[in-house]
Amino acid sequence: MKKRLLKNMEWWIVVWSIALCIIGLIALFSATSETGHSEFNKQILWIMVSLCIMIVVMIIDYNFLVQISPILYGISIIALIAVLFTEPTNGATSWFEIGDFKLQPAELAKVCVIIFLAFIIAKIQERGKEEINKPLKLLIVLSAVLLPLILIILQPDYGTAAAYIISTAIILFATGINKKYIIVTLLVIAIILPIVYLWILPPHAKTRIQVFLNPESDPRGSGYNILQSKLAIGAGELIGMGILKGNQTQLGYLYPKTTDFIFSVIGEEMGFVISSTVIILNVLIVTRSIYIAKTAKDDTGSYIASGIAGIFLFHMLENIGMTMGLLPITGVPLLFVSYGGTSMITSFICVGVLLSISSRRQKTIFVK
């Protein structure tokens, strides 16, 4: 039995994730050369801890996680409420400070919310897959996401909130939701976005959007980071300027270069070849996650894997997109690459859940 489980596991996801970690460590080593490599040393520790946690999660049957998901969801909500009463860091109340370690509950809550959504949808669809298209049932599902979403927006952390939205959308798509809901949602978004921009978004969020549209309008102020990021990526050309030799990286023009703009460091010092490798590895992880969703033994596993694929997809597109000036800056990390303990642990928990699902698959059960 154990041999069959190990044989069915999608081990390539682990290989690709570790490859991203190695590239991230090289970039982090260079980016922290002036600060004694403290973040580099911590990142090695977080990777080791995360791998251990991944193994534990991998061994656990994901159906057990689904059964206790209401408890995990409740703990997540309590943590998201409690973090609002902490001291702000960079204008946001997103972290619990435990010594030198900062815990971001919104990151860990991603997995809990995805598993809880799968639990709710599976319960709703016990009477038939079309049950999810009943307005009241769909409202129950959306309410489960709306509560943590509001709490995260209150921090405020719009980037992480967007990750929840994308992940939920992909899960609902996997359930075979009626296309009329998709069309209505798109129309509502088109109507609400201008209202949100004009009367709800705080000034700093509006500034980020304005800078995204025209960074040259304030090259020494709000547009500074994105312009330096684009310069760094462009300067790397094919094979990069070399480790510890990037102008923007080593002269302090990139900020924060260990988290939000770590891809810029890679682009400048390692060039197009390694930057493309990072993108390819992320795409491989996303596509393999979708494959696991398609081949899961039950709908619950499919929905969980679909949600995790959504997380990986959003972080890849948003982080790389913002460093290249294609998307607004939101502070979303590049998973497995950016510095951060909570992000690394959450990423490998997701990998562990995917391994658990893939190891127990028997046949394809997926809504087309």
C-alpha positions as semicolon CSV with decimal commas, in nm:
position;residue;x (nm);y (nm);z (nm)
1;M;0,000;0,000;0,000
2;K;0,273;0,244;0,099
3;K;0,472;0,159;-0,214
4;R;0,169;0,237;-0,431
5;L;0,122;0,571;-0,258
6;L;0,485;0,666;-0,309
7;K;0,477;0,552;-0,670
8;N;0,169;0,763;-0,752
9;M;0,309;1,083;-0,600
10;E;0,399;1,364;-0,836
11;W;0,759;1,394;-0,719
12;W;0,848;1,631;-1,002
13;I;0,662;1,908;-0,819
14;V;0,907;1,869;-0,530
15;V;1,204;1,876;-0,769
16;W;1,079;2,191;-0,944
17;S;1,000;2,361;-0,612
18;I;1,348;2,288;-0,473
19;A;1,503;2,413;-0,799
20;L;1,319;2,744;-0,749
21;C;1,441;2,755;-0,388
22;I;1,802;2,711;-0,504
23;I;1,772;2,992;-0,758
24;G;1,610;3,207;-0,490
25;L;1,891;3,133;-0,244
26;I;2,156;3,235;-0,497
27;A;1,971;3,561;-0,564
28;L;1,919;3,616;-0,192
29;F;2,288;3,556;-0,120
30;S;2,375;3,832;-0,363
31;A;2,099;4,067;-0,246
32;T;2,211;4,040;0,119
33;S;2,586;4,078;0,061
34;E;2,589;4,414;0,241
35;T;2,390;4,294;0,544
36;G;2,590;3,986;0,637
37;H;2,358;3,737;0,464
38;S;2,124;3,722;0,765
39;E;1,814;3,676;0,550
40;F;1,997;3,420;0,337
41;N;2,081;3,212;0,646
42;K;1,724;3,236;0,774
43;Q;1,586;3,133;0,437
44;I;1,790;2,812;0,444
45;L;1,635;2,736;0,783
46;W;1,283;2,807;0,654
47;I;1,335;2,580;0,356
48;M;1,448;2,293;0,579
49;V;1,156;2,346;0,818
50;S;0,914;2,371;0,526
51;L;1,037;2,046;0,372
52;C;0,981;1,867;0,704
53;I;0,628;2,008;0,728
54;M;0,565;1,906;0,365
55;I;0,658;1,546;0,445
56;V;0,416;1,540;0,740
57;V;0,133;1,686;0,530
58;M;0,215;1,448;0,244
59;I;0,170;1,145;0,472
60;I;-0,168;1,262;0,603
61;D;-0,471;1,158;0,397
62;Y;-0,614;1,479;0,253
63;N;-0,964;1,357;0,337
64;F;-0,870;1,385;0,705
65;L;-0,774;1,748;0,642
66;V;-1,112;1,797;0,475
67;Q;-1,289;1,652;0,780
68;I;-1,115;1,891;1,021
69;S;-1,133;2,186;0,778
70;P;-1,414;2,360;0,974
71;I;-1,179;2,372;1,274
72;L;-0,887;2,494;1,061
73;Y;-1,113;2,756;0,904
74;G;-1,230;2,876;1,246
75;I;-0,871;2,907;1,372
76;S;-0,780;3,102;1,058
77;I;-1,066;3,348;1,110
78;I;-0,966;3,403;1,475
79;A;-0,605;3,466;1,368
80;L;-0,714;3,709;1,094
81;I;-0,921;3,903;1,347
82;A;-0,646;3,904;1,609
83;V;-0,380;4,029;1,368
84;L;-0,585;4,346;1,309
85;F;-0,499;4,453;1,664
86;T;-0,121;4,426;1,617
87;E;0,117;4,715;1,555
88;P;0,124;4,816;1,186
89;T;0,432;4,730;0,979
90;N;0,472;4,939;0,664
91;G;0,115;5,056;0,711
92;A;-0,039;4,709;0,739
93;T;-0,143;4,492;1,034
94;S;-0,059;4,164;0,863
95;W;0,195;3,999;1,092
96;F;0,235;3,850;1,437
97;E;0,589;3,914;1,560
98;I;0,732;3,615;1,747
99;G;1,089;3,707;1,828
100;D;1,270;3,749;1,497
101;F;0,998;3,556;1,312
102;K;0,700;3,728;1,155
103;L;0,394;3,506;1,107
104;Q;0,145;3,615;0,840
105;P;-0,186;3,439;0,912
106;A;-0,335;3,540;0,575
107;E;-0,076;3,318;0,402
108;L;-0,145;3,008;0,610
109;A;-0,518;3,070;0,590
110;K;-0,506;3,023;0,210
111;V;-0,475;2,646;0,242
112;C;-0,733;2,626;0,519
113;V;-0,989;2,826;0,319
114;I;-0,932;2,619;0,003
115;I;-0,980;2,290;0,189
116;F;-1,288;2,427;0,368
117;L;-1,437;2,541;0,035
118;A;-1,383;2,192;-0,106
119;F;-1,556;2,052;0,203
120;I;-1,860;2,280;0,161
121;I;-1,891;2,220;-0,213
122;A;-1,863;1,844;-0,169
123;K;-2,144;1,854;0,090
124;I;-2,361;2,066;-0,139
125;Q;-2,302;1,834;-0,436
126;E;-2,394;1,517;-0,247
127;R;-2,740;1,550;-0,401
128;G;-2,603;1,623;-0,746
129;K;-2,345;1,841;-0,915
130;E;-2,609;2,090;-1,030
131;E;-2,677;2,185;-0,666
132;I;-2,386;2,430;-0,681
133;N;-2,582;2,634;-0,939
134;K;-2,864;2,707;-0,696
135;P;-2,827;3,070;-0,583
136;L;-2,862;2,996;-0,211
137;K;-2,601;2,717;-0,222
138;L;-2,362;2,932;-0,422
139;L;-2,411;3,214;-0,174
140;I;-2,305;2,982;0,109
141;V;-1,982;2,903;-0,074
142;L;-1,909;3,268;-0,148
143;S;-1,983;3,368;0,212
144;A;-1,715;3,128;0,332
145;V;-1,461;3,318;0,121
146;L;-1,603;3,664;0,181
147;L;-1,537;3,663;0,557
148;P;-1,158;3,604;0,541
149;L;-1,143;3,826;0,232
150;I;-1,290;4,123;0,421
151;L;-1,054;4,066;0,715
152;I;-0,753;4,061;0,480
153;I;-0,866;4,378;0,301
154;L;-0,896;4,549;0,642
155;Q;-0,525;4,484;0,712
156;P;-0,496;4,605;0,424
157;D;-0,337;4,340;0,198
158;Y;-0,492;4,365;-0,147
159;G;-0,241;4,132;-0,311
160;T;-0,321;3,839;-0,083
161;A;-0,692;3,917;-0,112
162;A;-0,661;3,891;-0,491
163;A;-0,498;3,548;-0,450
164;Y;-0,807;3,428;-0,259
165;I;-1,036;3,559;-0,534
166;I;-0,844;3,390;-0,816
167;S;-0,819;3,063;-0,627
168;T;-1,193;3,063;-0,551
169;A;-1,277;3,144;-0,913
170;I;-1,076;2,845;-1,036
171;I;-1,238;2,614;-0,781
172;L;-1,585;2,725;-0,890
173;F;-1,490;2,678;-1,254
174;A;-1,382;2,323;-1,169
175;T;-1,723;2,253;-1,013
176;G;-1,891;2,313;-1,349
177;I;-2,066;2,631;-1,239
178;N;-2,321;2,768;-1,484
179;K;-2,169;3,014;-1,732
180;K;-2,441;3,270;-1,657
181;Y;-2,283;3,327;-1,316
182;I;-1,946;3,390;-1,479
183;I;-2,098;3,646;-1,718
184;V;-2,289;3,820;-1,438
185;T;-1,975;3,829;-1,223
186;L;-1,772;3,990;-1,501
187;L;-2,043;4,253;-1,552
188;V;-2,059;4,327;-1,178
189;I;-1,679;4,361;-1,164
190;A;-1,686;4,601;-1,459
191;I;-1,943;4,816;-1,276
192;I;-1,785;4,797;-0,930
193;L;-1,420;4,859;-1,023
194;P;-1,465;5,231;-1,107
195;I;-1,666;5,279;-0,786
196;V;-1,399;5,105;-0,579
197;Y;-1,124;5,312;-0,741
198;L;-1,299;5,647;-0,697
199;W;-1,450;5,615;-0,349
200;I;-1,312;5,311;-0,163
201;L;-0,943;5,262;-0,243
202;P;-0,704;5,447;-0,006
203;P;-0,468;5,708;-0,159
204;H;-0,162;5,479;-0,158
205;A;-0,349;5,209;-0,354
206;K;-0,461;5,465;-0,613
207;T;-0,103;5,586;-0,640
208;R;0,016;5,234;-0,718
209;I;-0,235;5,205;-1,001
210;Q;-0,141;5,546;-1,139
211;V;0,227;5,455;-1,122
212;F;0,155;5,129;-1,300
213;L;-0,013;5,317;-1,583
214;N;0,258;5,583;-1,604
215;P;0,568;5,522;-1,386
216;E;0,759;5,802;-1,562
217;S;0,517;6,056;-1,412
218;D;0,700;6,034;-1,078
219;P;1,043;5,877;-1,147
220;R;1,195;5,989;-0,814
221;G;0,891;5,907;-0,605
222;S;0,616;5,650;-0,651
223;G;0,746;5,531;-0,988
224;Y;1,103;5,482;-0,864
225;N;1,084;5,113;-0,769
226;I;0,925;4,992;-1,090
227;L;1,163;5,195;-1,307
228;Q;1,466;5,055;-1,125
229;S;1,321;4,705;-1,154
230;K;1,278;4,737;-1,531
231;L;1,631;4,877;-1,562
232;A;1,769;4,583;-1,366
233;I;1,588;4,319;-1,571
234;G;1,687;4,487;-1,897
235;A;2,052;4,521;-1,794
236;G;2,080;4,145;-1,738
237;E;2,040;4,068;-2,110
238;L;2,101;3,700;-2,196
239;I;2,324;3,560;-1,919
240;G;2,325;3,844;-1,664
241;M;2,587;4,071;-1,517
242;G;2,705;3,804;-1,275
243;I;2,639;3,723;-0,909
244;L;2,732;4,017;-0,682
245;K;2,783;4,235;-0,991
246;G;2,440;4,382;-1,061
247;N;2,439;4,761;-1,050
248;Q;2,079;4,810;-0,932
249;T;2,108;4,520;-0,688
250;Q;2,443;4,600;-0,531
251;L;2,409;4,979;-0,524
252;G;2,079;4,965;-0,337
253;Y;1,849;5,092;-0,611
254;L;1,613;4,793;-0,584
255;Y;1,379;4,786;-0,284
256;P;1,272;4,554;-0,136
257;K;1,510;4,334;-0,331
258;T;1,480;4,023;-0,111
259;T;1,102;3,991;-0,135
260;D;0,892;4,184;-0,388
261;F;1,173;4,242;-0,640
262;I;1,376;3,923;-0,608
263;F;1,291;3,844;-0,972
264;S;1,457;4,172;-1,070
265;V;1,775;4,056;-0,895
266;I;1,759;3,730;-1,089
267;G;1,701;3,914;-1,416
268;E;1,993;4,153;-1,363
269;E;2,255;3,914;-1,230
270;M;2,153;3,584;-1,393
271;G;1,998;3,712;-1,713
272;F;1,723;3,597;-1,947
273;V;1,824;3,232;-1,932
274;I;1,769;3,185;-1,558
275;S;1,475;3,427;-1,551
276;S;1,306;3,217;-1,817
277;T;1,389;2,905;-1,617
278;V;1,207;3,053;-1,316
279;I;0,900;3,119;-1,530
280;I;0,912;2,770;-1,686
281;L;0,944;2,601;-1,346
282;N;0,643;2,796;-1,218
283;V;0,441;2,703;-1,526
284;L;0,534;2,336;-1,479
285;I;0,417;2,346;-1,116
286;V;0,086;2,508;-1,215
287;T;0,017;2,266;-1,501
288;R;0,109;1,964;-1,287
289;S;-0,125;2,090;-1,013
290;I;-0,404;2,108;-1,271
291;Y;-0,318;1,756;-1,385
292;I;-0,347;1,633;-1,026
293;A;-0,688;1,803;-1,008
294;K;-0,797;1,621;-1,325
295;T;-0,678;1,282;-1,201
296;A;-0,783;1,303;-0,835
297;K;-0,988;1,011;-0,704
298;D;-1,276;1,235;-0,596
299;D;-1,423;1,578;-0,654
300;T;-1,294;1,706;-0,321
301;G;-0,935;1,636;-0,420
302;S;-0,998;1,799;-0,758
303;Y;-1,127;2,118;-0,598
304;I;-0,838;2,141;-0,351
305;A;-0,576;2,088;-0,624
306;S;-0,754;2,342;-0,847
307;G;-0,745;2,601;-0,568
308;I;-0,375;2,541;-0,504
309;A;-0,308;2,575;-0,877
310;G;-0,484;2,912;-0,856
311;I;-0,253;3,026;-0,576
312;F;0,060;2,926;-0,767
313;L;-0,069;3,084;-1,088
314;F;-0,161;3,416;-0,928
315;H;0,167;3,457;-0,741
316;M;0,368;3,381;-1,055
317;L;0,176;3,623;-1,277
318;E;0,145;3,904;-1,025
319;N;0,501;3,905;-0,890
320;I;0,678;3,866;-1,223
321;G;0,426;4,096;-1,391
322;M;0,475;4,377;-1,140
323;T;0,856;4,361;-1,159
324;M;0,831;4,403;-1,537
325;G;0,578;4,685;-1,517
326;L;0,296;4,474;-1,661
327;L;0,085;4,470;-1,342
328;P;0,045;4,704;-1,042
329;I;0,281;4,657;-0,746
330;T;0,099;4,469;-0,469
331;G;0,375;4,321;-0,254
332;V;0,295;3,962;-0,357
333;P;0,600;3,732;-0,313
334;L;0,736;3,496;-0,577
335;L;0,670;3,158;-0,417
336;F;0,973;2,942;-0,330
337;V;1,201;3,231;-0,437
338;S;1,123;3,543;-0,231
339;Y;1,247;3,568;0,126
340;G;0,983;3,484;0,387
341;G;0,920;3,210;0,639
342;T;0,540;3,204;0,632
343;S;0,530;3,215;0,252
344;M;0,781;2,929;0,225
345;I;0,598;2,714;0,479
346;T;0,261;2,775;0,310
347;S;0,404;2,695;-0,034
348;F;0,541;2,360;0,079
349;I;0,221;2,280;0,268
350;C;0,046;2,324;-0,068
351;V;0,299;2,088;-0,227
352;G;0,242;1,837;0,054
353;V;-0,135;1,846;-0,002
354;L;-0,084;1,796;-0,377
355;L;0,137;1,494;-0,307
356;S;-0,126;1,353;-0,073
357;I;-0,394;1,390;-0,341
358;S;-0,179;1,248;-0,620
359;S;-0,071;0,947;-0,414
360;R;-0,430;0,838;-0,356
361;R;-0,573;0,890;-0,703
362;Q;-0,736;0,604;-0,888
363;K;-0,936;0,751;-1,173
364;T;-1,028;1,084;-1,328
365;I;-1,327;1,259;-1,179
366;F;-1,332;1,611;-1,310
367;V;-1,606;1,833;-1,446
368;K;-1,543;1,926;-1,808
